Amino acid sequence: MIVLLGLLIFVHELGHFLVAKYYKVRVEVFSLGFGPKIFKVKRGETVYAISAIPLGGYVKMFGDDPTADVGTELKQFAFTHKPVGQRIAIVLAGPLMNLGFAVILFAGVANLGEQALAPKLGDIDTDTAAYSAGFRSGDTLVSSNSEGSPFKTWDEFQHIVDGSADKPLQITVERAGSGQKEVVQVTPKLTANKNVLSWDREVGEIDGLSYLSRASVVGVSNPESLAGKAGLKTGDIVQTVNGTKVTRWRELKDLIEKNTNETLALEVERGLLDEKDPTKSGLPPESSPLKINIAISAELKGQPADKILAVLGVEFPELFLANIEKGSPAETAGLKRGDRVVSMDDQQVQTFEQVATHIRSFGQSVKKDAKAQTLAMAVIREGKEIKIAVSPNMKERMNPMGREERRFEVGIRPLIVDAPAQTIELSFSNPISAFQRGIVQTWNWTSLTVLSFVRLIQMEVSPKNIGGFLSIGKMAKQSWQMGVSQFLRMMAIISINLFVLNLFPVPVLDGGHLVFYSIEALRGAPLSMRKMEIAQQVGLVLLLGLMVFALFNDFSRLLN
């Protein structure tokens, strides 16, 4: 965080400093941080310092106090005695340096190589419009009739679909396995945009089309099944089947169906349901894979994968519980991690979406005695079915799009694990193309940042998404661990946020000063000192309030 914020603050203040020097304004102090100076050195007329409170920085210019008495011979070096156009340029230079620095950072990332989603389909369910149109799991999207050039990334394909509502499209796909190319005809339907951080309220959509695939994680509800006796457990990640690597559930099914051996040899990683770390959802703790062999009877060979898995006792893990929230109704009722949900109020469930929908609809037809009502859940634990009564409670939660919603819940999380999406590397070794990419990325992220603030004002995005220094520190740490490209990318995004935030017309910020100077330019005279003092005080209160609110959100997320 020190590296990231320190560099961005330095760049911002350097903008003010350089333009001030260009217009021959005397700079008295150039400081990173506020408060007592812990290090300082004077070069020429300027004291360069690092101060104790690392929450920003400042450039102290000679004559920036309008009430100060500046001698006639020194007015040429005083900030307030410079023409209003020069003062605007000095103030605007800081935010613009952040914007330009973002271009450089994104260009650097482009030169190092960007990871982008490949134009490959994930799991396509059979009951969706995408499947009916002819798309199949694992297909590679090649091109469309509306865009002759091949798709390089998923985003290019998605852009075509978004803008083609109610228009017939011909998408050339390359079939997984065979490599044959076929043309799929489909008409995206106009629908409300689920992405709140988009300028388009309605876009084209092909139901069921996704780049996501379920990982090769298994569920075993009965320890006495063939798989259970062989040592396979719920939450195991299958890495290989008979020596062939797998990462997705559909690949696991395909290899099991094609198996001709008498033994199904699996290598698995264990740890998704490790009791020592119930929040764990990434790599399991065991470094070496476990080898598990399951005997396959002759009559199972050549049978459909679903039948083979059912006989072995291996299940799709979606209905298994991966986590029980502490203090939740589920914990009070006695639900445990690893339980497999069978039914809700005697209604059989096939997906966790059905479970969630049933819980959220709790109380819709209940009146005064709603609190006395319970849901009857049936789960399988250690091979035995258990009936459990649980009372949902109403909670405020943040949905994936950043909106707060009130809903009934019981505090359970399913064992839903997505395989890593397939990516490609976009490399721009030519400096000109890298710089052009930097400009494009900067424009896109600036637009997204402005839209984020618009949606906050419109109350379509919860203000609880606002983060402060702890959030920045967390993102800095995570991106640093992921590599140089990710760290530079995160730095560029935060630099753009600083650019936008500093242009807000709030006194104390650069945007507030720009408003004052713009008014002065239009009316030919500055605002009265009293009016500017009141505005500065209001701006300071607003800024401090925002910082306190952001810090409160940070601690709330940390505690939760």
C-alpha positions as a printed Julia matrix, in Angstrom:
560×3 Matrix{Float64}:
   0.0     0.0     0.0
   2.88    2.37    0.81
   4.41    1.78   -2.61
   1.1     2.1    -4.44
  -0.32    5.15   -2.67
   3.07    6.8    -2.2
   3.78    6.72   -5.92
   0.29    7.93   -6.88
   0.43   10.81   -4.38
   3.91   11.74   -5.62
   2.72   11.81   -9.23
  -0.3    13.93   -8.31
   1.7    16.52   -6.36
   4.42   16.48   -9.02
   1.82   17.73  -11.5
   1.03   20.75   -9.33
   4.75   21.32   -8.68
   5.92   21.22  -12.31
   3.23   23.53  -13.67
   3.71   25.92  -10.76
   7.43   26.07  -11.53
   6.65   26.54  -15.22
   4.64   29.67  -14.37
   7.4    30.81  -11.99
   5.4    30.3    -8.81
   7.71   29.83   -5.83
   7.11   26.4    -4.22
   7.95   26.44   -0.53
   7.16   22.82    0.46
   6.7    19.56   -1.47
   5.48   16.97    1.03
   4.35   13.36    0.85
   2.01   12.99    3.82
   0.65   15.46    6.34
   1.56   16.51    9.84
   5.02   16.55   11.46
   7.9    16.12    9.02
   9.92   12.96    9.71
  12.39   13.7     6.91
  13.13   16.9     5.03
  15.78   18.38    2.81
  15.94   21.83    1.23
  16.99   22.26   -2.36
  16.92   25.82   -3.63
  13.75   27.54   -2.47
  11.81   24.29   -1.82
  11.72   21.99    1.21
  11.13   18.38    0.14
   9.62   16.35    2.99
   8.07   13.07    4.05
   5.49   13.67    6.76
   4.09   11.4     9.47
   0.49   10.94    8.3
   0.5     9.06    4.95
  -3.02   10.08    3.93
  -2.08   12.3     1.01
   0.38   15.06    0.22
   0.59   18.73   -0.58
   2.51   21.43   -2.42
   2.78   24.67   -0.42
   3.1    27.62   -2.79
   4.24   31.08   -1.92
   1.4    33.59   -1.67
  -1.42   31.0    -1.68
  -3.11   32.88    1.2
  -5.16   35.73   -0.33
  -5.06   37.67    2.95
  -1.26   37.63    3.23
   0.67   40.81    2.51
   3.0    40.13   -0.39
   5.56   42.73   -1.32
   5.31   44.33   -4.75
   8.6    42.83   -5.9
   7.48   39.31   -4.86
   4.01   39.31   -6.48
   5.47   37.81   -9.63
   6.25   34.62   -7.61
   2.95   34.48   -5.64
   0.26   31.98   -6.59
  -2.73   34.23   -5.87
  -1.31   37.02   -8.01
  -1.02   34.85  -11.1
  -3.66   35.15  -13.86
  -6.7    32.97  -13.22
  -5.91   30.8   -16.27
  -2.5    29.92  -14.84
  -4.01   29.08  -11.45
  -6.54   26.79  -13.14
  -3.7    25.07  -15.01
  -1.7    24.55  -11.78
  -4.69   23.06   -9.94
  -5.78   20.91  -12.9
  -2.27   19.52  -13.38
  -2.48   17.18  -10.36
  -5.54   15.19  -11.47
  -4.35   15.17  -15.09
  -1.03   13.69  -13.99
  -2.96   10.84  -12.35
  -4.86   10.3   -15.6
  -1.71   10.37  -17.71
   0.07    8.08  -15.27
  -2.78    5.56  -15.65
  -2.18    5.56  -19.43
   1.51    4.8   -18.84
   0.72    2.05  -16.32
  -1.83    0.39  -18.61
   0.63    0.65  -21.5
   3.22   -1.09  -19.31
   0.75   -3.85  -18.49
  -0.05   -4.24  -22.19
   3.65   -4.53  -22.98
   4.16   -7.16  -20.25
   1.1    -9.09  -21.43
  -2.54   -8.92  -20.32
  -4.68  -11.89  -19.33
  -8.1   -11.79  -21.0
 -11.01  -14.21  -21.13
 -10.75  -16.5   -24.12
 -13.77  -16.73  -26.47
 -14.65  -20.22  -25.21
 -17.96  -21.42  -23.83
 -18.27  -22.95  -20.41
 -21.1   -25.23  -19.29
 -24.25  -24.91  -21.4
 -27.35  -26.38  -19.72
 -29.69  -28.35  -21.97
 -32.79  -26.38  -20.96
 -31.49  -22.98  -22.11
 -31.94  -20.89  -25.24
 -28.21  -21.16  -25.93
 -28.4   -24.96  -26.11
 -31.54  -24.84  -28.28
 -29.76  -22.51  -30.7
 -26.91  -25.0   -31.09
 -24.18  -23.85  -28.68
 -22.43  -26.64  -26.8
 -20.17  -26.76  -23.77
 -16.52  -26.11  -24.62
 -17.19  -24.58  -28.05
 -14.75  -21.95  -29.28
 -16.4   -18.81  -30.63
 -14.71  -17.95  -33.92
 -16.53  -15.02  -35.56
 -19.92  -13.53  -36.39
 -21.63  -12.25  -39.51
 -21.74   -8.72  -38.01
 -18.0    -8.73  -37.29
 -15.86  -10.36  -39.93
 -12.62  -10.52  -37.97
 -12.16  -13.43  -35.54
 -12.94  -12.96  -31.87
  -9.8   -12.48  -29.83
 -11.5   -12.31  -26.43
 -14.81  -13.1   -24.76
 -15.47   -9.37  -24.32
 -15.42   -8.86  -28.1
 -18.07  -11.55  -28.5
 -20.13  -10.18  -25.6
 -20.04   -6.7   -27.14
 -21.58   -8.08  -30.35
 -24.35   -9.86  -28.41
 -25.09   -6.8   -26.25
 -25.66   -4.64  -29.32
 -27.65   -7.18  -31.35
 -30.95   -7.36  -29.46
 -33.72   -8.8   -31.66
 -31.3    -9.05  -34.58
 -30.38  -12.43  -36.11
 -26.76  -13.4   -35.6
 -24.71  -16.08  -37.27
 -21.93  -17.24  -34.97
 -19.23  -19.53  -36.29
 -18.12  -21.97  -33.59
 -15.42  -24.61  -33.43
 -16.68  -27.76  -31.74
 -14.73  -29.04  -28.77
 -13.1   -32.38  -29.51
 -13.81  -32.63  -33.24
 -12.49  -29.19  -34.19
 -15.18  -28.89  -36.86
 -16.57  -25.43  -37.59
 -20.31  -24.86  -37.69
 -22.56  -21.82  -37.94
 -25.08  -21.26  -35.15
 -28.0   -18.96  -35.84
 -29.41  -17.13  -32.84
 -31.36  -13.96  -32.07
 -30.41  -12.29  -28.76
 -33.43  -11.1   -26.78
 -33.69   -7.54  -25.47
 -33.49   -7.73  -21.69
 -32.73   -5.53  -18.7
 -28.98   -5.28  -18.19
 -27.99   -7.23  -15.07
 -24.76   -5.24  -14.92
 -25.6    -2.07  -12.99
 -22.17   -0.65  -13.91
 -23.08   -0.24  -17.55
 -24.38    2.81  -19.38
 -26.8     0.57  -21.31
 -30.0    -0.15  -19.4
 -31.05   -2.85  -21.88
 -28.87   -5.21  -23.89
 -29.12   -8.28  -26.03
 -28.83  -11.6   -24.2
 -28.62  -15.27  -25.11
 -29.99  -17.17  -22.11
 -27.6   -19.8   -20.77
 -24.48  -18.59  -22.55
 -21.51  -18.42  -20.21
 -17.74  -18.83  -20.05
 -17.96  -20.47  -16.6
 -17.6   -24.19  -15.98
 -18.01  -26.17  -12.78
 -14.8   -27.57  -11.34
 -14.12  -31.29  -10.96
 -15.21  -31.28   -7.3
 -17.19  -34.3    -6.12
 -19.77  -35.02   -3.46
 -20.07  -38.36   -1.61
 -23.11  -38.48    0.66
 -22.77  -42.16    1.63
 -19.45  -43.32    3.11
 -20.56  -46.93    2.5
 -20.81  -46.42   -1.26
 -18.1   -47.77   -3.57
 -16.53  -44.32   -3.83
 -16.8   -43.77   -0.07
 -15.18  -47.08    0.81
 -12.37  -46.34   -1.64
 -11.6   -43.15    0.31
 -13.25  -40.46   -1.82
 -14.81  -37.63    0.21
 -17.09  -34.69   -0.38
 -15.06  -31.69   -1.48
 -12.28  -33.69   -3.14
 -10.99  -32.07   -6.33
 -10.31  -34.7    -8.98
  -7.07  -33.86  -10.78
  -6.6   -36.87  -13.02
  -8.66  -39.83  -14.23
  -6.51  -42.77  -15.3
  -3.61  -40.39  -15.74
  -5.51  -37.82  -17.82
  -5.73  -34.35  -16.3
  -9.16  -32.86  -15.58
 -10.27  -29.48  -14.26
 -14.0   -29.47  -15.08
 -16.93  -31.64  -14.06
 -17.93  -32.3   -17.65
 -14.41  -33.56  -18.41
 -14.62  -35.86  -15.4
 -17.91  -37.32  -16.64
 -16.55  -37.75  -20.16
 -13.47  -39.69  -18.99
 -15.5   -41.89  -16.65
 -17.88  -42.74  -19.48
 -14.97  -43.65  -21.78
 -13.16  -45.69  -19.14
 -12.42  -49.29  -20.22
 -10.23  -50.29  -17.28
 -11.35  -52.5   -14.4
 -10.2   -49.82  -11.99
 -10.93  -46.12  -12.02
  -7.65  -44.51  -10.92
  -8.14  -41.02   -9.5
  -5.74  -38.44   -8.16
  -7.48  -35.92   -5.92
  -6.7   -32.89   -3.77
  -8.41  -32.64   -0.4
  -9.19  -29.59    1.68
 -12.25  -27.67    0.47
 -14.16  -28.8     3.57
 -11.16  -28.63    5.89
 -12.58  -28.01    9.37
  -9.51  -25.96   10.31
 -10.4   -23.26    7.81
 -14.15  -23.14    7.02
 -13.73  -20.01    4.87
 -11.23  -21.68    2.57
 -12.3   -21.81   -1.05
  -9.0   -21.91   -2.92
  -6.17  -24.41   -3.06
  -6.41  -27.28   -0.56
  -3.72  -27.56    2.1
  -2.35  -30.92    1.04
   0.53  -30.43   -1.4
   0.61  -33.92   -2.94
  -2.47  -35.51   -4.57
  -4.11  -38.55   -2.99
  -4.39  -41.67   -5.12
  -7.77  -43.41   -5.0
  -8.72  -46.54   -6.95
 -12.36  -47.57   -7.45
 -13.23  -50.97   -8.9
 -15.56  -50.84  -11.91
 -17.79  -53.82  -12.66
 -17.92  -55.11  -16.22
 -21.61  -54.29  -16.67
 -20.93  -50.57  -16.01
 -18.48  -50.24  -18.87
 -19.99  -48.33  -21.78
 -22.89  -47.03  -19.69
 -23.77  -43.32  -19.5
 -21.66  -41.34  -17.05
 -24.64  -40.42  -14.87
 -25.48  -44.09  -14.29
 -21.85  -45.0   -13.52
 -21.52  -42.12  -11.05
 -24.81  -43.06   -9.36
 -23.63  -46.66   -8.85
 -20.27  -45.48   -7.52
 -21.92  -43.0    -5.16
 -20.3   -39.92   -6.7
 -22.58  -36.87   -6.95
 -22.51  -33.38   -8.39
 -21.58  -31.25   -5.35
 -24.0   -28.34   -5.78
 -26.46  -29.47   -3.08
 -23.77  -30.18   -0.48
 -23.22  -27.51    2.17
 -19.75  -25.99    2.13
 -20.18  -23.59    5.04
 -22.54  -22.85    7.91
 -22.46  -19.25    9.11
 -21.7   -18.89   12.81
 -24.72  -17.9    14.89
 -27.06  -18.46   11.93
 -30.43  -20.26   11.99
 -28.75  -23.16   10.16
 -26.17  -23.6    12.94
 -28.89  -23.33   15.6
 -31.0   -25.95   13.82
 -28.05  -28.36   13.61
 -27.09  -28.27    9.94
 -23.46  -29.22    9.31
 -20.88  -28.78    6.61
 -21.0   -31.67    4.17
 -24.77  -32.22    4.53
 -26.54  -32.82    1.24
 -29.89  -31.07    0.83
 -32.62  -33.41   -0.42
 -35.87  -31.49   -0.06
 -37.48  -28.31    1.25
 -40.92  -28.68    2.85
 -41.22  -32.11    1.23
 -40.45  -30.69   -2.22
 -37.51  -32.41   -3.9
 -34.77  -30.04   -5.05
 -32.39  -30.55   -7.96
 -30.36  -27.32   -7.79
 -29.24  -24.97   -5.05
 -31.11  -22.16   -6.81
 -34.32  -24.01   -5.92
 -33.15  -24.17   -2.29
 -32.33  -20.44   -2.23
 -35.61  -19.49   -3.92
 -37.61  -21.53   -1.41
 -35.84  -19.89    1.54
 -36.22  -16.37    0.16
 -39.95  -16.89   -0.45
 -40.41  -17.84    3.23
 -43.19  -15.84    4.87
 -44.82  -14.55    1.69
 -48.14  -16.12    2.63
 -47.6   -16.01    6.38
 -49.18  -13.29    8.47
 -48.82  -12.56   12.19
 -47.23  -15.86   13.2
 -44.4   -15.66   10.66
 -41.73  -15.94   13.35
 -43.2   -19.2    14.59
 -42.95  -20.81   11.19
 -40.11  -23.1    10.19
 -38.86  -24.74    7.04
 -38.62  -28.51    6.95
 -35.3   -29.43    5.4
 -34.28  -32.99    4.63
 -30.56  -33.64    4.35
 -28.37  -36.7     3.95
 -25.57  -37.02    6.51
 -23.25  -40.01    6.59
 -25.63  -41.86    4.27
 -28.74  -41.29    6.42
 -31.6   -38.9     5.77
 -32.28  -36.43    8.58
 -35.2   -34.03    9.01
 -34.27  -30.58   10.32
 -36.58  -27.64   11.12
 -34.97  -24.26   10.55
 -36.37  -20.74   11.01
 -35.07  -18.29    8.38
 -34.35  -14.72    9.43
 -34.42  -11.5     7.45
 -31.0   -10.11    6.52
 -29.55   -7.28    4.49
 -27.05   -8.61    2.02
 -25.0    -7.24   -0.85
 -25.77   -8.94   -4.14
 -23.03   -9.55   -6.75
 -23.87   -6.27   -8.5
 -23.28   -4.16   -5.39
 -26.93   -3.61   -4.48
 -28.29   -4.16   -0.99
 -31.35   -6.31   -0.68
 -33.4    -7.65    2.23
 -34.15  -11.32    2.05
 -34.81  -14.4     4.16
 -31.86  -16.7     4.65
 -30.64  -19.45    6.96
 -26.86  -18.99    6.68
 -25.77  -21.82    4.38
 -23.36  -21.79    1.44
 -23.31  -24.47   -1.26
 -20.28  -26.37   -2.51
 -20.3   -24.53   -5.83
 -16.8   -24.2    -7.25
 -16.07  -22.83  -10.7
 -13.07  -24.03  -12.67
 -10.6   -21.32  -13.68
 -11.9   -19.61  -16.79
  -9.86  -20.15  -19.93
  -7.71  -17.14  -20.71
  -5.41  -15.88  -23.44
  -2.51  -13.47  -23.2
  -2.76  -10.22  -25.12
   0.72   -8.87  -25.72
   1.54   -5.49  -27.23
   5.29   -5.53  -27.78
   5.18   -2.53  -30.1
   5.42    0.65  -27.94
   2.89    2.5   -30.09
   0.29   -0.28  -29.88
   0.96   -0.61  -26.14
   0.4     3.12  -25.68
  -2.81    2.95  -27.73
  -3.97    0.09  -25.52
  -3.15    2.2   -22.47
  -5.37    5.0   -23.77
  -8.26    2.61  -24.48
  -8.02    0.97  -21.05
  -7.78    4.35  -19.32
 -10.88    5.58  -21.15
 -12.83    2.42  -20.27
 -11.91    2.55  -16.57
 -12.53    6.3   -16.33
 -16.0     5.78  -17.79
 -16.62    2.92  -15.36
 -15.43    5.0   -12.39
 -17.66    7.95  -13.3
 -20.59    5.57  -13.76
 -19.92    4.05  -10.32
 -20.34    7.47   -8.71
 -23.47    8.12  -10.79
 -25.01    4.84   -9.62
 -24.1     5.69   -6.01
 -25.91    9.02   -6.32
 -28.88    7.24   -7.93
 -28.85    4.76   -4.98
 -28.54    1.85   -7.4
 -25.23    0.82   -5.84
 -24.98    0.59   -2.08
 -22.73    3.18   -0.37
 -21.37    0.26    1.65
 -19.2    -0.46   -1.39
 -17.16    2.67   -0.63
 -13.79    1.67    0.78
 -10.91    3.5     2.4
  -7.26    2.89    3.1
  -7.81   -0.62    4.49
  -9.57   -1.66    1.27
  -6.8    -0.13   -0.81
  -4.23   -1.93    1.34
  -6.02   -5.25    0.87
  -6.23   -4.79   -2.91
  -2.59   -3.72   -3.04
  -1.51   -6.84   -1.16
  -3.62   -9.2    -3.26
  -2.51   -7.7    -6.57
   1.14   -7.7    -5.43
   0.9   -11.42   -4.69
  -0.56  -12.04   -8.16
   2.36  -10.44   -9.97
   3.73   -7.21  -11.39
   1.09   -6.86  -14.13
  -1.8    -7.14  -11.68
  -0.15   -4.69   -9.27
   0.42   -2.11  -12.03
  -3.15   -2.62  -13.23
  -4.53   -2.01   -9.73
  -2.33    1.08   -9.41
  -3.72    2.43  -12.7
  -7.31    1.87  -11.57
  -6.74    3.66   -8.26
  -4.93    6.47  -10.11
  -8.07    6.95  -12.23
 -10.18    6.99   -9.07
  -7.96    9.76   -7.69
  -8.35   11.68  -10.95
 -12.15   11.51  -10.82
 -12.45   12.06   -7.07
 -10.19   15.13   -7.09
 -12.34   16.77   -9.77
 -15.47   16.65   -7.59
 -16.7    20.24   -7.09
 -16.06   20.05   -3.35
 -14.05   22.81   -1.69
 -10.73   21.53   -0.3
 -10.41   19.2    -3.33
  -8.9    20.37   -6.61
 -12.37   20.39   -8.16
 -13.58   22.91   -5.58
 -10.68   25.26   -6.37
 -11.45   24.89  -10.08
 -15.04   26.0    -9.39
 -13.8    29.09   -7.52
 -11.38   30.05  -10.27
 -13.91   29.37  -13.02
 -16.41   31.69  -11.3
 -13.64   34.29  -10.99
 -12.86   33.97  -14.7
 -16.53   34.41  -15.66
 -17.37   37.35  -13.37
 -13.98   39.05  -13.58
 -13.47   39.08   -9.82
 -12.93   36.44   -7.13
 -15.6    35.42   -4.64
 -15.56   37.17   -1.3
 -13.28   35.74    1.38
 -16.27   35.02    3.62
 -18.02   32.91    0.98
 -14.85   30.94    0.21
 -14.2    30.33    3.92
 -17.72   28.96    4.42
 -17.37   26.76    1.33
 -13.99   25.48    2.54
 -15.44   24.59    5.94
 -18.37   22.75    4.37
 -16.01   20.93    2.02
 -13.73   19.91    4.88
 -16.67   18.48    6.84
 -17.87   16.56    3.76
 -14.4    15.18    3.05
 -13.78   14.13    6.66
 -17.25   12.58    6.78
 -16.52   10.56    3.64
 -13.2     9.37    5.08
 -14.85    8.3     8.36
 -17.64    6.52    6.45
 -15.13    4.69    4.24
 -13.11    3.66    7.29
 -16.29    2.43    8.97
 -17.06    0.28    5.92
 -13.51   -1.08    5.99
 -13.79   -2.16    9.62
 -17.28   -3.58    9.04
 -15.97   -5.79    6.25
 -12.98   -6.77    8.36
 -15.14   -7.8    11.32
 -17.62   -9.68    9.13
